[in-house]
Amino acid sequence: MNGIPAKWGGWRRLSVAVIALLLPFFVASAAVPASDKAPKSYPERGKVVAASISEHTDYVPISPPDSKGRTSGGQAFVHRNWVYRVETDDGFYEFKGGKKQSMATGDAVEFRRVKDTVYVLADDKETKYQILSTTPKPTK
């Protein structure tokens, strides 16, 4: 048979049969659109009651020590981030933002909480913030 051993013909038929069986599954899975995810909900609502800048300084020591054995006197890096205090029906949250102010005092916010992170919806765009603290409102 044209230089091909006869036993290879069986493998060819088997591989064609396997492809014919699996092809409809691949086509069906590709036809399902990826946008069938449920829209994200933002169940918590609140109001920004304070916005301030937080500063944190990191010191980097001299490494390795200089010729006189000193390890201090390295560089200092100052990190500035916006911190927002949000009041909800249940209590207060403090969110750590970025270097630029993204919310102002008095803004109404809708957000969802995932572990130690909140996602705030503003102008159909989701912004991620780290939760610094939560404080329940005092009971009356």
C-alpha positions in Angstrom: 0.0 0.0 0.0 2.2 2.8 -1.2 5.0 2.0 1.3 2.7 2.4 4.4 2.4 -0.7 6.6 -1.1 -2.1 6.7 -1.3 -1.8 10.5 -1.1 2.1 10.2 -4.4 2.1 8.3 -6.2 1.1 11.5 -4.7 4.0 13.5 -5.7 6.4 10.8 -9.3 5.2 10.9 -9.3 5.3 14.7 -8.0 8.9 14.9 -10.5 10.0 12.3 -13.3 8.4 14.4 -12.1 10.1 17.6 -11.9 13.5 15.9 -15.4 13.0 14.4 -16.8 12.2 17.9 -15.0 15.1 19.7 -15.5 17.8 17.0 -19.2 18.6 17.9 -18.2 19.2 21.6 -15.5 21.7 20.7 -17.8 23.5 18.2 -20.6 23.7 20.8 -18.3 25.0 23.6 -16.9 27.7 21.3 -20.4 28.8 20.3 -21.3 29.7 23.9 -20.4 33.4 24.4 -18.1 34.3 27.3 -20.3 37.2 28.3 -22.9 35.0 29.9 -21.6 36.0 33.3 -24.0 37.5 35.7 -23.6 41.3 36.1 -21.7 42.3 39.3 -23.9 43.7 42.0 -22.9 46.4 44.5 -25.1 45.7 47.5 -23.5 48.2 49.9 -24.1 51.9 49.8 -22.6 54.7 51.8 -21.4 58.3 51.8 -17.8 59.6 52.0 -17.6 61.6 55.2 -13.8 62.3 55.2 -10.9 62.2 52.8 -7.3 62.6 53.9 -3.7 61.8 52.9 -1.8 59.1 54.8 2.0 59.2 54.9 4.2 56.2 55.5 8.0 56.3 55.4 10.1 53.3 54.6 13.8 53.3 55.4 16.2 51.2 53.3 19.5 50.4 55.2 22.9 50.5 53.6 23.6 46.9 52.5 26.3 45.7 52.8 27.6 47.8 55.7 30.1 50.5 54.7 33.8 50.3 55.6 33.2 51.5 59.1 30.4 49.0 59.8 27.5 51.4 59.5 24.2 50.1 58.3 22.1 53.3 58.9 22.0 56.4 56.7 20.4 54.7 53.7 17.5 56.1 51.7 14.1 57.0 53.0 11.0 56.6 50.8 7.7 58.5 51.7 4.5 56.8 50.5 1.4 59.0 50.3 -2.0 57.6 49.7 -5.6 58.9 50.0 -7.7 57.4 52.8 -11.5 57.7 52.6 -13.8 57.2 55.5 -17.2 55.9 54.3 -20.3 55.8 56.4 -22.9 53.1 55.8 -26.1 52.0 57.6 -24.0 49.4 59.5 -20.9 51.4 60.4 -17.8 53.0 59.0 -15.1 51.8 56.6 -11.7 53.2 55.8 -10.5 52.6 52.3 -6.9 53.1 51.1 -6.8 54.7 47.7 -4.1 55.6 45.3 -1.8 58.7 44.9 -4.5 60.7 43.2 -7.8 61.7 44.8 -10.7 59.7 43.3 -13.5 60.5 45.7 -14.5 63.7 47.5 -16.3 64.3 50.8 -20.0 64.0 50.3 -19.9 61.6 47.4 -22.4 58.7 47.5 -20.8 55.4 46.8 -21.9 51.9 45.8 -19.5 49.1 46.6 -19.1 45.4 47.0 -16.8 43.7 49.5 -14.5 40.8 48.7 -12.4 39.7 51.7 -10.2 42.7 52.5 -10.9 44.6 49.3 -13.8 46.7 48.1 -14.8 47.5 44.6 -16.5 50.9 44.2 -18.7 51.6 41.2 -18.3 55.2 39.8 -19.4 56.3 36.3 -19.8 52.6 35.2 -16.2 52.0 36.2 -15.0 49.8 39.0 -12.2 51.0 41.3 -10.4 48.7 43.7 -9.6 49.9 47.3 -8.0 48.1 50.3 -10.0 48.1 53.5 -7.9 49.5 56.3 -10.5 49.3 59.1 -14.2 48.7 59.8 -16.0 50.1 62.8 -19.6 49.2 63.6 -22.0 52.0 64.6 -22.7 52.2 68.3 -26.1 50.8 69.3 -28.5 53.2 70.9 
